[in-house]
Amino acid sequence: MDRLRSERSMKHWSQDELASKISSTGQSVYRWENNLATPSIEILGKLADLFGCTTDYLLGRSETRK
């Protein structure tokens, strides 16, 4: 999920900082960003809310943030 890494970087958050904001782990964020795993629907929703974008945008299925 390249957009997840991009969104996190724009906020200047570490993987651990992002993880704490969504009640997850830095290891999970690492795995999502490196396409080793996919976040659950619940986590994906939290990420979209946190970054103010759609889940489709985060997944690369849409070019439109909102």
CHARMM-style PDB file with segment names, atoms N, HN, CA, C and O in Angstrom:
ATOM      1  N   MET     1       0.841  -1.180   0.000  1.00  0.00      PROA
ATOM      2  CA  MET     1       0.000   0.000   0.000  1.00  0.00      PROA
ATOM      3  C   MET     1       0.886   1.242   0.000  1.00  0.00      PROA
ATOM      4  O   MET     1       1.201   1.816   1.043  1.00  0.00      PROA
ATOM      5  N   ASP     2       1.266   1.625  -1.194  1.00  0.00      PROA
ATOM      6  HN  ASP     2       1.010   1.159  -2.041  1.00  0.00      PROA
ATOM      7  CA  ASP     2       2.148   2.778  -1.339  1.00  0.00      PROA
ATOM      8  C   ASP     2       1.524   4.053  -0.802  1.00  0.00      PROA
ATOM      9  O   ASP     2       2.220   4.912  -0.260  1.00  0.00      PROA
ATOM     10  N   ARG     3       0.230   4.176  -0.948  1.00  0.00      PROA
ATOM     11  HN  ARG     3      -0.336   3.479  -1.388  1.00  0.00      PROA
ATOM     12  CA  ARG     3      -0.415   5.408  -0.489  1.00  0.00      PROA
ATOM     13  C   ARG     3      -0.420   5.497   1.033  1.00  0.00      PROA
ATOM     14  O   ARG     3      -0.363   6.595   1.587  1.00  0.00      PROA
ATOM     15  N   LEU     4      -0.484   4.382   1.700  1.00  0.00      PROA
ATOM     16  HN  LEU     4      -0.530   3.490   1.250  1.00  0.00      PROA
ATOM     17  CA  LEU     4      -0.404   4.403   3.159  1.00  0.00      PROA
ATOM     18  C   LEU     4       0.939   4.979   3.591  1.00  0.00      PROA
ATOM     19  O   LEU     4       0.991   5.845   4.464  1.00  0.00      PROA
ATOM     20  N   ARG     5       2.006   4.511   2.995  1.00  0.00      PROA
ATOM     21  HN  ARG     5       1.964   3.808   2.286  1.00  0.00      PROA
ATOM     22  CA  ARG     5       3.344   5.032   3.318  1.00  0.00      PROA
ATOM     23  C   ARG     5       3.422   6.526   3.012  1.00  0.00      PROA
ATOM     24  O   ARG     5       3.972   7.299   3.795  1.00  0.00      PROA
ATOM     25  N   SER     6       2.871   6.922   1.875  1.00  0.00      PROA
ATOM     26  HN  SER     6       2.424   6.293   1.238  1.00  0.00      PROA
ATOM     27  CA  SER     6       2.899   8.324   1.473  1.00  0.00      PROA
ATOM     28  C   SER     6       2.121   9.199   2.453  1.00  0.00      PROA
ATOM     29  O   SER     6       2.602  10.251   2.874  1.00  0.00      PROA
ATOM     30  N   GLU     7       0.931   8.760   2.808  1.00  0.00      PROA
ATOM     31  HN  GLU     7       0.540   7.905   2.466  1.00  0.00      PROA
ATOM     32  CA  GLU     7       0.105   9.531   3.754  1.00  0.00      PROA
ATOM     33  C   GLU     7       0.794   9.636   5.111  1.00  0.00      PROA
ATOM     34  O   GLU     7       0.795  10.701   5.729  1.00  0.00      PROA
ATOM     35  N   ARG     8       1.374   8.546   5.567  1.00  0.00      PROA
ATOM     36  HN  ARG     8       1.374   7.682   5.065  1.00  0.00      PROA
ATOM     37  CA  ARG     8       2.068   8.548   6.858  1.00  0.00      PROA
ATOM     38  C   ARG     8       3.272   9.487   6.813  1.00  0.00      PROA
ATOM     39  O   ARG     8       3.514  10.239   7.757  1.00  0.00      PROA
ATOM     40  N   SER     9       4.012   9.440   5.731  1.00  0.00      PROA
ATOM     41  HN  SER     9       3.815   8.829   4.964  1.00  0.00      PROA
ATOM     42  CA  SER     9       5.190  10.295   5.590  1.00  0.00      PROA
ATOM     43  C   SER     9       4.828  11.775   5.561  1.00  0.00      PROA
ATOM     44  O   SER     9       5.552  12.603   6.112  1.00  0.00      PROA
ATOM     45  N   MET    10       3.713  12.108   4.923  1.00  0.00      PROA
ATOM     46  HN  MET    10       3.124  11.435   4.476  1.00  0.00      PROA
ATOM     47  CA  MET    10       3.284  13.514   4.883  1.00  0.00      PROA
ATOM     48  C   MET    10       2.971  14.052   6.275  1.00  0.00      PROA
ATOM     49  O   MET    10       3.096  15.250   6.528  1.00  0.00      PROA
ATOM     50  N   LYS    11       2.565  13.164   7.171  1.00  0.00      PROA
ATOM     51  HN  LYS    11       2.463  12.191   6.966  1.00  0.00      PROA
ATOM     52  CA  LYS    11       2.282  13.570   8.550  1.00  0.00      PROA
ATOM     53  C   LYS    11       3.534  13.519   9.427  1.00  0.00      PROA
ATOM     54  O   LYS    11       3.506  13.924  10.589  1.00  0.00      PROA
ATOM     55  N   HSD    12       4.632  13.017   8.855  1.00  0.00      PROA
ATOM     56  HN  HSD    12       4.655  12.688   7.911  1.00  0.00      PROA
ATOM     57  CA  HSD    12       5.894  12.869   9.593  1.00  0.00      PROA
ATOM     58  C   HSD    12       5.739  11.930  10.789  1.00  0.00      PROA
ATOM     59  O   HSD    12       6.306  12.165  11.856  1.00  0.00      PROA
ATOM     60  N   TRP    13       4.958  10.858  10.591  1.00  0.00      PROA
ATOM     61  HN  TRP    13       4.497  10.668   9.724  1.00  0.00      PROA
ATOM     62  CA  TRP    13       4.754   9.860  11.629  1.00  0.00      PROA
ATOM     63  C   TRP    13       5.606   8.641  11.339  1.00  0.00      PROA
ATOM     64  O   TRP    13       5.778   8.250  10.185  1.00  0.00      PROA
ATOM     65  N   SER    14       6.134   8.050  12.385  1.00  0.00      PROA
ATOM     66  HN  SER    14       5.994   8.367  13.323  1.00  0.00      PROA
ATOM     67  CA  SER    14       6.813   6.768  12.239  1.00  0.00      PROA
ATOM     68  C   SER    14       5.750   5.674  12.111  1.00  0.00      PROA
ATOM     69  O   SER    14       4.566   5.918  12.342  1.00  0.00      PROA
ATOM     70  N   GLN    15       6.175   4.497  11.749  1.00  0.00      PROA
ATOM     71  HN  GLN    15       7.137   4.299  11.560  1.00  0.00      PROA
ATOM     72  CA  GLN    15       5.232   3.379  11.674  1.00  0.00      PROA
ATOM     73  C   GLN    15       4.627   3.113  13.047  1.00  0.00      PROA
ATOM     74  O   GLN    15       3.437   2.815  13.153  1.00  0.00      PROA
ATOM     75  N   ASP    16       5.434   3.218  14.096  1.00  0.00      PROA
ATOM     76  HN  ASP    16       6.401   3.459  14.010  1.00  0.00      PROA
ATOM     77  CA  ASP    16       4.931   3.002  15.450  1.00  0.00      PROA
ATOM     78  C   ASP    16       3.930   4.075  15.864  1.00  0.00      PROA
ATOM     79  O   ASP    16       2.943   3.776  16.536  1.00  0.00      PROA
ATOM     80  N   GLU    17       4.177   5.325  15.465  1.00  0.00      PROA
ATOM     81  HN  GLU    17       4.979   5.568  14.919  1.00  0.00      PROA
ATOM     82  CA  GLU    17       3.238   6.405  15.793  1.00  0.00      PROA
ATOM     83  C   GLU    17       1.890   6.165  15.117  1.00  0.00      PROA
ATOM     84  O   GLU    17       0.841   6.313  15.744  1.00  0.00      PROA
ATOM     85  N   LEU    18       1.921   5.799  13.850  1.00  0.00      PROA
ATOM     86  HN  LEU    18       2.773   5.679  13.341  1.00  0.00      PROA
ATOM     87  CA  LEU    18       0.674   5.498  13.153  1.00  0.00      PROA
ATOM     88  C   LEU    18      -0.033   4.333  13.825  1.00  0.00      PROA
ATOM     89  O   LEU    18      -1.241   4.381  14.056  1.00  0.00      PROA
ATOM     90  N   ALA    19       0.711   3.299  14.133  1.00  0.00      PROA
ATOM     91  HN  ALA    19       1.693   3.259  13.946  1.00  0.00      PROA
ATOM     92  CA  ALA    19       0.128   2.111  14.762  1.00  0.00      PROA
ATOM     93  C   ALA    19      -0.591   2.458  16.059  1.00  0.00      PROA
ATOM     94  O   ALA    19      -1.686   1.957  16.317  1.00  0.00      PROA
ATOM     95  N   SER    20       0.015   3.308  16.869  1.00  0.00      PROA
ATOM     96  HN  SER    20       0.904   3.715  16.659  1.00  0.00      PROA
ATOM     97  CA  SER    20      -0.611   3.663  18.144  1.00  0.00      PROA
ATOM     98  C   SER    20      -1.911   4.439  17.947  1.00  0.00      PROA
ATOM     99  O   SER    20      -2.815   4.351  18.777  1.00  0.00      PROA
ATOM    100  N   LYS    21      -2.010   5.189  16.867  1.00  0.00      PROA
ATOM    101  HN  LYS    21      -1.275   5.260  16.193  1.00  0.00      PROA
ATOM    102  CA  LYS    21      -3.214   5.974  16.595  1.00  0.00      PROA
ATOM    103  C   LYS    21      -4.391   5.100  16.169  1.00  0.00      PROA
ATOM    104  O   LYS    21      -5.546   5.510  16.289  1.00  0.00      PROA
ATOM    105  N   ILE    22      -4.101   3.893  15.671  1.00  0.00      PROA
ATOM    106  HN  ILE    22      -3.163   3.560  15.574  1.00  0.00      PROA
ATOM    107  CA  ILE    22      -5.178   3.012  15.211  1.00  0.00      PROA
ATOM    108  C   ILE    22      -5.224   1.714  16.017  1.00  0.00      PROA
ATOM    109  O   ILE    22      -5.855   0.742  15.602  1.00  0.00      PROA
ATOM    110  N   SER    23      -4.557   1.705  17.162  1.00  0.00      PROA
ATOM    111  HN  SER    23      -4.044   2.495  17.499  1.00  0.00      PROA
ATOM    112  CA  SER    23      -4.528   0.535  18.053  1.00  0.00      PROA
ATOM    113  C   SER    23      -4.007  -0.708  17.340  1.00  0.00      PROA
ATOM    114  O   SER    23      -4.632  -1.768  17.368  1.00  0.00      PROA
ATOM    115  N   SER    24      -2.866  -0.554  16.710  1.00  0.00      PROA
ATOM    116  HN  SER    24      -2.359   0.308  16.688  1.00  0.00      PROA
ATOM    117  CA  SER    24      -2.232  -1.664  16.003  1.00  0.00      PROA
ATOM    118  C   SER    24      -0.759  -1.711  16.408  1.00  0.00      PROA
ATOM    119  O   SER    24      -0.376  -1.151  17.435  1.00  0.00      PROA
ATOM    120  N   THR    25       0.059  -2.376  15.605  1.00  0.00      PROA
ATOM    121  HN  THR    25      -0.252  -2.832  14.770  1.00  0.00      PROA
ATOM    122  CA  THR    25       1.489  -2.474  15.910  1.00  0.00      PROA
ATOM    123  C   THR    25       2.316  -1.932  14.745  1.00  0.00      PROA
ATOM    124  O   THR    25       1.867  -1.911  13.599  1.00  0.00      PROA
ATOM    125  N   GLY    26       3.515  -1.501  15.061  1.00  0.00      PROA
ATOM    126  HN  GLY    26       3.880  -1.518  15.992  1.00  0.00      PROA
ATOM    127  CA  GLY    26       4.430  -1.035  14.028  1.00  0.00      PROA
ATOM    128  C   GLY    26       4.744  -2.142  13.034  1.00  0.00      PROA
ATOM    129  O   GLY    26       4.917  -1.886  11.842  1.00  0.00      PROA
ATOM    130  N   GLN    27       4.817  -3.365  13.524  1.00  0.00      PROA
ATOM    131  HN  GLN    27       4.676  -3.574  14.492  1.00  0.00      PROA
ATOM    132  CA  GLN    27       5.069  -4.515  12.651  1.00  0.00      PROA
ATOM    133  C   GLN    27       3.951  -4.665  11.620  1.00  0.00      PROA
ATOM    134  O   GLN    27       4.213  -4.961  10.454  1.00  0.00      PROA
ATOM    135  N   SER    28       2.710  -4.461  12.049  1.00  0.00      PROA
ATOM    136  HN  SER    28       2.497  -4.221  12.996  1.00  0.00      PROA
ATOM    137  CA  SER    28       1.575  -4.547  11.112  1.00  0.00      PROA
ATOM    138  C   SER    28       1.678  -3.465  10.052  1.00  0.00      PROA
ATOM    139  O   SER    28       1.488  -3.737   8.866  1.00  0.00      PROA
ATOM    140  N   VAL    29       1.975  -2.242  10.466  1.00  0.00      PROA
ATOM    141  HN  VAL    29       2.129  -2.021  11.429  1.00  0.00      PROA
ATOM    142  CA  VAL    29       2.111  -1.135   9.512  1.00  0.00      PROA
ATOM    143  C   VAL    29       3.221  -1.461   8.509  1.00  0.00      PROA
ATOM    144  O   VAL    29       3.055  -1.247   7.308  1.00  0.00      PROA
ATOM    145  N   TYR    30       4.336  -1.971   8.993  1.00  0.00      PROA
ATOM    146  HN  TYR    30       4.471  -2.145   9.969  1.00  0.00      PROA
ATOM    147  CA  TYR    30       5.440  -2.366   8.115  1.00  0.00      PROA
ATOM    148  C   TYR    30       4.945  -3.383   7.082  1.00  0.00      PROA
ATOM    149  O   TYR    30       5.237  -3.253   5.893  1.00  0.00      PROA
ATOM    150  N   ARG    31       4.208  -4.377   7.529  1.00  0.00      PROA
ATOM    151  HN  ARG    31       3.971  -4.482   8.494  1.00  0.00      PROA
ATOM    152  CA  ARG    31       3.724  -5.429   6.626  1.00  0.00      PROA
ATOM    153  C   ARG    31       2.753  -4.871   5.589  1.00  0.00      PROA
ATOM    154  O   ARG    31       2.793  -5.274   4.427  1.00  0.00      PROA
ATOM    155  N   TRP    32       1.884  -3.949   5.994  1.00  0.00      PROA
ATOM    156  HN  TRP    32       1.851  -3.621   6.938  1.00  0.00      PROA
ATOM    157  CA  TRP    32       0.934  -3.352   5.034  1.00  0.00      PROA
ATOM    158  C   TRP    32       1.681  -2.528   3.993  1.00  0.00      PROA
ATOM    159  O   TRP    32       1.402  -2.622   2.798  1.00  0.00      PROA
ATOM    160  N   GLU    33       2.633  -1.716   4.457  1.00  0.00      PROA
ATOM    161  HN  GLU    33       2.860  -1.640   5.428  1.00  0.00      PROA
ATOM    162  CA  GLU    33       3.358  -0.834   3.548  1.00  0.00      PROA
ATOM    163  C   GLU    33       4.236  -1.605   2.559  1.00  0.00      PROA
ATOM    164  O   GLU    33       4.544  -1.101   1.479  1.00  0.00      PROA
ATOM    165  N   ASN    34       4.629  -2.797   2.918  1.00  0.00      PROA
ATOM    166  HN  ASN    34       4.378  -3.206   3.795  1.00  0.00      PROA
ATOM    167  CA  ASN    34       5.485  -3.601   2.057  1.00  0.00      PROA
ATOM    168  C   ASN    34       4.724  -4.734   1.376  1.00  0.00      PROA
ATOM    169  O   ASN    34       5.318  -5.690   0.877  1.00  0.00      PROA
ATOM    170  N   ASN    35       3.395  -4.608   1.366  1.00  0.00      PROA
ATOM    171  HN  ASN    35       2.912  -3.832   1.772  1.00  0.00      PROA
ATOM    172  CA  ASN    35       2.516  -5.562   0.679  1.00  0.00      PROA
ATOM    173  C   ASN    35       2.742  -7.005   1.115  1.00  0.00      PROA
ATOM    174  O   ASN    35       2.650  -7.933   0.312  1.00  0.00      PROA
ATOM    175  N   LEU    36       3.039  -7.176   2.391  1.00  0.00      PROA
ATOM    176  HN  LEU    36       3.114  -6.422   3.044  1.00  0.00      PROA
ATOM    177  CA  LEU    36       3.180  -8.509   2.965  1.00  0.00      PROA
ATOM    178  C   LEU    36       1.891  -8.951   3.642  1.00  0.00      PROA
ATOM    179  O   LEU    36       1.714 -10.129   3.952  1.00  0.00      PROA
ATOM    180  N   ALA    37       0.997  -8.004   3.869  1.00  0.00      PROA
ATOM    181  HN  ALA    37       1.140  -7.046   3.617  1.00  0.00      PROA
ATOM    182  CA  ALA    37      -0.300  -8.271   4.496  1.00  0.00      PROA
ATOM    183  C   ALA    37      -1.254  -7.159   4.100  1.00  0.00      PROA
ATOM    184  O   ALA    37      -0.839  -6.109   3.610  1.00  0.00      PROA
ATOM    185  N   THR    38      -2.530  -7.401   4.319  1.00  0.00      PROA
ATOM    186  HN  THR    38      -2.867  -8.254   4.717  1.00  0.00      PROA
ATOM    187  CA  THR    38      -3.569  -6.412   4.035  1.00  0.00      PROA
ATOM    188  C   THR    38      -4.302  -6.104   5.343  1.00  0.00      PROA
ATOM    189  O   THR    38      -4.654  -7.025   6.080  1.00  0.00      PROA
ATOM    190  N   PRO    39      -4.536  -4.830   5.639  1.00  0.00      PROA
ATOM    191  CA  PRO    39      -5.260  -4.512   6.876  1.00  0.00      PROA
ATOM    192  C   PRO    39      -6.699  -5.010   6.810  1.00  0.00      PROA
ATOM    193  O   PRO    39      -7.281  -5.134   5.732  1.00  0.00      PROA
ATOM    194  N   SER    40      -7.254  -5.290   7.967  1.00  0.00      PROA
ATOM    195  HN  SER    40      -6.782  -5.190   8.843  1.00  0.00      PROA
ATOM    196  CA  SER    40      -8.657  -5.705   8.038  1.00  0.00      PROA
ATOM    197  C   SER    40      -9.549  -4.545   7.598  1.00  0.00      PROA
ATOM    198  O   SER    40      -9.098  -3.404   7.505  1.00  0.00      PROA
ATOM    199  N   ILE    41     -10.785  -4.843   7.334  1.00  0.00      PROA
ATOM    200  HN  ILE    41     -11.151  -5.771   7.409  1.00  0.00      PROA
ATOM    201  CA  ILE    41     -11.743  -3.809   6.937  1.00  0.00      PROA
ATOM    202  C   ILE    41     -11.873  -2.762   8.040  1.00  0.00      PROA
ATOM    203  O   ILE    41     -11.956  -1.566   7.762  1.00  0.00      PROA
ATOM    204  N   GLU    42     -11.889  -3.214   9.275  1.00  0.00      PROA
ATOM    205  HN  GLU    42     -11.822  -4.186   9.500  1.00  0.00      PROA
ATOM    206  CA  GLU    42     -11.992  -2.283  10.412  1.00  0.00      PROA
ATOM    207  C   GLU    42     -10.804  -1.332  10.447  1.00  0.00      PROA
ATOM    208  O   GLU    42     -10.980  -0.124  10.604  1.00  0.00      PROA
ATOM    209  N   ILE    43      -9.608  -1.863  10.304  1.00  0.00      PROA
ATOM    210  HN  ILE    43      -9.465  -2.844  10.176  1.00  0.00      PROA
ATOM    211  CA  ILE    43      -8.395  -1.038  10.325  1.00  0.00      PROA
ATOM    212  C   ILE    43      -8.345  -0.129   9.105  1.00  0.00      PROA
ATOM    213  O   ILE    43      -7.953   1.033   9.210  1.00  0.00      PROA
ATOM    214  N   LEU    44      -8.732  -0.644   7.966  1.00  0.00      PROA
ATOM    215  HN  LEU    44      -9.050  -1.588   7.880  1.00  0.00      PROA
ATOM    216  CA  LEU    44      -8.742   0.163   6.746  1.00  0.00      PROA
ATOM    217  C   LEU    44      -9.652   1.379   6.918  1.00  0.00      PROA
ATOM    218  O   LEU    44      -9.315   2.480   6.485  1.00  0.00      PROA
ATOM    219  N   GLY    45     -10.799   1.174   7.547  1.00  0.00      PROA
ATOM    220  HN  GLY    45     -11.073   0.279   7.899  1.00  0.00      PROA
ATOM    221  CA  GLY    45     -11.707   2.288   7.830  1.00  0.00      PROA
ATOM    222  C   GLY    45     -11.078   3.306   8.764  1.00  0.00      PROA
ATOM    223  O   GLY    45     -11.217   4.512   8.558  1.00  0.00      PROA
ATOM    224  N   LYS    46     -10.382   2.825   9.796  1.00  0.00      PROA
ATOM    225  HN  LYS    46     -10.269   1.845   9.963  1.00  0.00      PROA
ATOM    226  CA  LYS    46      -9.697   3.732  10.726  1.00  0.00      PROA
ATOM    227  C   LYS    46      -8.625   4.548  10.005  1.00  0.00      PROA
ATOM    228  O   LYS    46      -8.480   5.746  10.247  1.00  0.00      PROA
ATOM    229  N   LEU    47      -7.879   3.894   9.123  1.00  0.00      PROA
ATOM    230  HN  LEU    47      -7.997   2.920   8.926  1.00  0.00      PROA
ATOM    231  CA  LEU    47      -6.834   4.592   8.374  1.00  0.00      PROA
ATOM    232  C   LEU    47      -7.433   5.672   7.472  1.00  0.00      PROA
ATOM    233  O   LEU    47      -6.923   6.791   7.410  1.00  0.00      PROA
ATOM    234  N   ALA    48      -8.510   5.333   6.781  1.00  0.00      PROA
ATOM    235  HN  ALA    48      -8.924   4.425   6.831  1.00  0.00      PROA
ATOM    236  CA  ALA    48      -9.155   6.301   5.891  1.00  0.00      PROA
ATOM    237  C   ALA    48      -9.678   7.502   6.684  1.00  0.00      PROA
ATOM    238  O   ALA    48      -9.523   8.645   6.256  1.00  0.00      PROA
ATOM    239  N   ASP    49     -10.296   7.242   7.838  1.00  0.00      PROA
ATOM    240  HN  ASP    49     -10.423   6.313   8.186  1.00  0.00      PROA
ATOM    241  CA  ASP    49     -10.786   8.333   8.685  1.00  0.00      PROA
ATOM    242  C   ASP    49      -9.629   9.201   9.172  1.00  0.00      PROA
ATOM    243  O   ASP    49      -9.717  10.429   9.161  1.00  0.00      PROA
ATOM    244  N   LEU    50      -8.560   8.564   9.593  1.00  0.00      PROA
ATOM    245  HN  LEU    50      -8.489   7.567   9.602  1.00  0.00      PROA
ATOM    246  CA  LEU    50      -7.401   9.285  10.118  1.00  0.00      PROA
ATOM    247  C   LEU    50      -6.769  10.195   9.066  1.00  0.00      PROA
ATOM    248  O   LEU    50      -6.369  11.317   9.373  1.00  0.00      PROA
ATOM    249  N   PHE    51      -6.681   9.713   7.830  1.00  0.00      PROA
ATOM    250  HN  PHE    51      -7.006   8.801   7.580  1.00  0.00      PROA
ATOM    251  CA  PHE    51      -6.049  10.484   6.760  1.00  0.00      PROA
ATOM    252  C   PHE    51      -7.040  11.316   5.951  1.00  0.00      PROA
ATOM    253  O   PHE    51      -6.630  12.057   5.058  1.00  0.00      PROA
ATOM    254  N   GLY    52      -8.332  11.209   6.245  1.00  0.00      PROA
ATOM    255  HN  GLY    52      -8.665  10.607   6.971  1.00  0.00      PROA
ATOM    256  CA  GLY    52      -9.327  12.021   5.539  1.00  0.00      PROA
ATOM    257  C   GLY    52      -9.456  11.652   4.077  1.00  0.00      PROA
ATOM    258  O   GLY    52      -9.591  12.527   3.222  1.00  0.00      PROA
ATOM    259  N   CYS    53      -9.416  10.367   3.786  1.00  0.00      PROA
ATOM    260  HN  CYS    53      -9.306   9.657   4.481  1.00  0.00      PROA
ATOM    261  CA  CYS    53      -9.542   9.909   2.406  1.00  0.00      PROA
ATOM    262  C   CYS    53     -10.444   8.675   2.368  1.00  0.00      PROA
ATOM    263  O   CYS    53     -10.923   8.213   3.403  1.00  0.00      PROA
ATOM    264  N   THR    54     -10.665   8.158   1.187  1.00  0.00      PROA
ATOM    265  HN  THR    54     -10.276   8.534   0.345  1.00  0.00      PROA
ATOM    266  CA  THR    54     -11.497   6.964   1.052  1.00  0.00      PROA
ATOM    267  C   THR    54     -10.627   5.710   1.162  1.00  0.00      PROA
ATOM    268  O   THR    54      -9.413   5.758   0.966  1.00  0.00      PROA
ATOM    269  N   THR    55     -11.268   4.606   1.475  1.00  0.00      PROA
ATOM    270  HN  THR    55     -12.255   4.567   1.635  1.00  0.00      PROA
ATOM    271  CA  THR    55     -10.555   3.338   1.501  1.00  0.00      PROA
ATOM    272  C   THR    55     -10.063   2.975   0.101  1.00  0.00      PROA
ATOM    273  O   THR    55      -8.970   2.430  -0.056  1.00  0.00      PROA
ATOM    274  N   ASP    56     -10.869   3.276  -0.910  1.00  0.00      PROA
ATOM    275  HN  ASP    56     -11.757   3.719  -0.783  1.00  0.00      PROA
ATOM    276  CA  ASP    56     -10.445   2.991  -2.291  1.00  0.00      PROA
ATOM    277  C   ASP    56      -9.184   3.756  -2.646  1.00  0.00      PROA
ATOM    278  O   ASP    56      -8.322   3.231  -3.351  1.00  0.00      PROA
ATOM    279  N   TYR    57      -9.063   4.980  -2.173  1.00  0.00      PROA
ATOM    280  HN  TYR    57      -9.763   5.406  -1.600  1.00  0.00      PROA
ATOM    281  CA  TYR    57      -7.855   5.763  -2.432  1.00  0.00      PROA
ATOM    282  C   TYR    57      -6.635   5.079  -1.797  1.00  0.00      PROA
ATOM    283  O   TYR    57      -5.598   4.921  -2.441  1.00  0.00      PROA
ATOM    284  N   LEU    58      -6.772   4.679  -0.536  1.00  0.00      PROA
ATOM    285  HN  LEU    58      -7.614   4.807  -0.012  1.00  0.00      PROA
ATOM    286  CA  LEU    58      -5.658   4.013   0.137  1.00  0.00      PROA
ATOM    287  C   LEU    58      -5.253   2.727  -0.567  1.00  0.00      PROA
ATOM    288  O   LEU    58      -4.072   2.388  -0.629  1.00  0.00      PROA
ATOM    289  N   LEU    59      -6.242   2.015  -1.097  1.00  0.00      PROA
ATOM    290  HN  LEU    59      -7.201   2.291  -1.047  1.00  0.00      PROA
ATOM    291  CA  LEU    59      -5.968   0.749  -1.768  1.00  0.00      PROA
ATOM    292  C   LEU    59      -5.473   0.927  -3.201  1.00  0.00      PROA
ATOM    293  O   LEU    59      -5.099  -0.048  -3.854  1.00  0.00      PROA
ATOM    294  N   GLY    60      -5.469   2.172  -3.696  1.00  0.00      PROA
ATOM    295  HN  GLY    60      -5.772   2.964  -3.165  1.00  0.00      PROA
ATOM    296  CA  GLY    60      -5.022   2.438  -5.053  1.00  0.00      PROA
ATOM    297  C   GLY    60      -6.075   2.147  -6.105  1.00  0.00      PROA
ATOM    298  O   GLY    60      -5.759   2.011  -7.287  1.00  0.00      PROA
ATOM    299  N   ARG    61      -7.325   2.052  -5.680  1.00  0.00      PROA
ATOM    300  HN  ARG    61      -7.582   2.163  -4.720  1.00  0.00      PROA
ATOM    301  CA  ARG    61      -8.421   1.755  -6.610  1.00  0.00      PROA
ATOM    302  C   ARG    61      -9.066   3.011  -7.163  1.00  0.00      PROA
ATOM    303  O   ARG    61      -9.890   2.950  -8.077  1.00  0.00      PROA
ATOM    304  N   SER    62      -8.681   4.165  -6.595  1.00  0.00      PROA
ATOM    305  HN  SER    62      -8.012   4.214  -5.853  1.00  0.00      PROA
ATOM    306  CA  SER    62      -9.244   5.442  -7.031  1.00  0.00      PROA
ATOM    307  C   SER    62      -8.154   6.508  -6.939  1.00  0.00      PROA
ATOM    308  O   SER    62      -7.275   6.447  -6.080  1.00  0.00      PROA
ATOM    309  N   GLU    63      -8.231   7.467  -7.827  1.00  0.00      PROA
ATOM    310  HN  GLU    63      -8.945   7.516  -8.525  1.00  0.00      PROA
ATOM    311  CA  GLU    63      -7.286   8.583  -7.785  1.00  0.00      PROA
ATOM    312  C   GLU    63      -7.849   9.743  -6.960  1.00  0.00      PROA
ATOM    313  O   GLU    63      -7.134  10.703  -6.670  1.00  0.00      PROA
ATOM    314  N   THR    64      -9.103   9.659  -6.591  1.00  0.00      PROA
ATOM    315  HN  THR    64      -9.683   8.880  -6.827  1.00  0.00      PROA
ATOM    316  CA  THR    64      -9.786  10.699  -5.842  1.00  0.00      PROA
ATOM    317  C   THR    64      -9.680  10.420  -4.346  1.00  0.00      PROA
ATOM    318  O   THR    64     -10.083   9.356  -3.877  1.00  0.00      PROA
ATOM    319  N   ARG    65      -9.134  11.385  -3.599  1.00  0.00      PROA
ATOM    320  HN  ARG    65      -8.807  12.249  -3.980  1.00  0.00      PROA
ATOM    321  CA  ARG    65      -8.983  11.207  -2.144  1.00  0.00      PROA
ATOM    322  C   ARG    65     -10.313  11.109  -1.436  1.00  0.00      PROA
ATOM    323  O   ARG    65     -10.472  10.275  -0.544  1.00  0.00      PROA
ATOM    324  N   LYS    66     -11.275  11.937  -1.807  1.00  0.00      PROA
ATOM    325  HN  LYS    66     -11.145  12.614  -2.531  1.00  0.00      PROA
ATOM    326  CA  LYS    66     -12.576  11.980  -1.117  1.00  0.00      PROA
ATOM    327  C   LYS    66     -13.681  11.531  -2.031  1.00  0.00      PROA
ATOM    328  OT1 LYS    66     -14.843  11.501  -1.626  1.00  0.00      PROA
TER     329      LYS     66
END
